């Protein structure tokens, strides 16, 4: 009985530790030229091989491992790669 309780406790600690390694990123993607939101910009995590798209206000939310990189792209704009942080504002530059 003691071993079962001890095992369950360590399993719970391992699950909490694994969850603590992820962060939820809330961000906004804007045009550097006019500070307008970029609707439908792609936000991709190479680590997870998954991503998100920005909404009508240029905002996105994605959960990624701490320290991972995000690639943000939008047609006609230079692609940016940035380190994931809890709160982000990314400005993309128009391709010349």
C-alpha positions as CSV (number, residue, x, y, z in Angstrom):
1,X,0.0,0.0,0.0
2,X,2.8,2.4,0.9
3,X,4.6,1.7,-2.3
4,X,1.4,2.4,-4.4
5,X,0.9,5.7,-2.7
6,X,4.6,6.7,-3.1
7,X,4.5,5.7,-6.8
8,X,1.3,7.8,-7.4
9,X,3.0,10.7,-5.6
10,X,6.1,10.5,-7.8
11,X,4.0,10.1,-10.9
12,X,2.1,13.3,-10.0
13,X,5.3,15.2,-9.5
14,X,6.6,14.0,-12.9
15,X,3.4,15.2,-14.6
16,X,3.7,18.6,-12.9
17,X,7.3,18.9,-13.8
18,X,6.6,18.1,-17.5
19,X,3.8,20.7,-17.6
20,X,6.0,23.3,-16.0
21,X,8.4,23.1,-19.0
22,X,5.7,24.5,-21.3
23,X,4.7,28.2,-21.6
24,X,1.6,29.6,-23.2
25,X,2.5,32.4,-25.6
26,X,0.0,35.3,-26.1
27,X,1.1,37.5,-28.9
28,X,0.3,40.0,-31.6
29,X,1.7,40.3,-35.1
30,X,1.8,43.8,-36.6
31,X,3.0,45.4,-39.8
32,X,6.2,47.4,-39.0
33,X,5.2,50.0,-41.7
34,X,1.8,51.1,-40.3
35,X,1.4,49.1,-37.0
36,X,-1.8,47.4,-38.4
37,X,-2.6,43.8,-37.3
38,X,-1.7,41.1,-39.8
39,X,-4.8,38.9,-40.1
40,X,-4.0,35.2,-40.8
41,X,-0.3,35.4,-40.2
42,X,1.3,31.9,-39.5
43,X,3.0,31.3,-36.1
44,X,4.8,28.0,-36.3
45,X,6.8,26.0,-33.6
46,X,9.5,23.9,-35.2
47,X,9.9,22.0,-32.0
48,X,6.3,20.8,-31.9
49,X,5.7,20.8,-35.7
50,X,2.5,22.7,-35.1
51,X,1.3,26.3,-35.2
52,X,-1.5,28.9,-35.0
53,X,-2.9,31.7,-37.1
54,X,-3.5,35.2,-36.0
55,X,-7.1,36.4,-35.6
56,X,-8.8,39.6,-36.9
57,X,-6.8,41.6,-34.3
58,X,-3.5,40.0,-35.2
59,X,-3.4,38.0,-32.0
60,X,-2.5,34.4,-31.4
61,X,-2.1,31.9,-28.6
62,X,0.2,28.8,-28.7
63,X,1.6,26.5,-26.0
64,X,5.3,25.6,-26.6
65,X,8.2,24.3,-24.6
66,X,10.2,26.9,-22.8
67,X,13.0,28.3,-24.8
68,X,11.7,27.2,-28.2
69,X,11.7,29.3,-31.4
70,X,8.6,30.5,-33.2
71,X,8.6,31.3,-37.0
72,X,6.2,34.0,-38.0
73,X,5.3,34.4,-41.7
74,X,2.8,36.4,-43.8
75,X,2.6,36.7,-47.6
76,X,4.5,39.8,-48.8
77,X,6.5,40.2,-45.5
78,X,9.9,39.0,-44.3
79,X,9.7,35.9,-42.2
80,X,10.8,36.3,-38.5
81,X,12.1,33.7,-36.1
82,X,12.0,34.7,-32.4
83,X,12.3,33.0,-29.0
84,X,9.0,32.3,-27.4
85,X,8.0,34.4,-24.4
86,X,4.8,34.6,-22.4
87,X,3.8,38.0,-24.0
88,X,5.0,39.0,-27.4
89,X,4.5,41.7,-30.1
90,X,6.1,40.9,-33.4
91,X,6.5,43.5,-36.1
92,X,7.0,42.1,-39.7
93,X,8.7,44.1,-42.4
94,X,7.4,44.3,-46.0
95,X,9.5,42.5,-48.6
96,X,11.1,45.1,-50.9
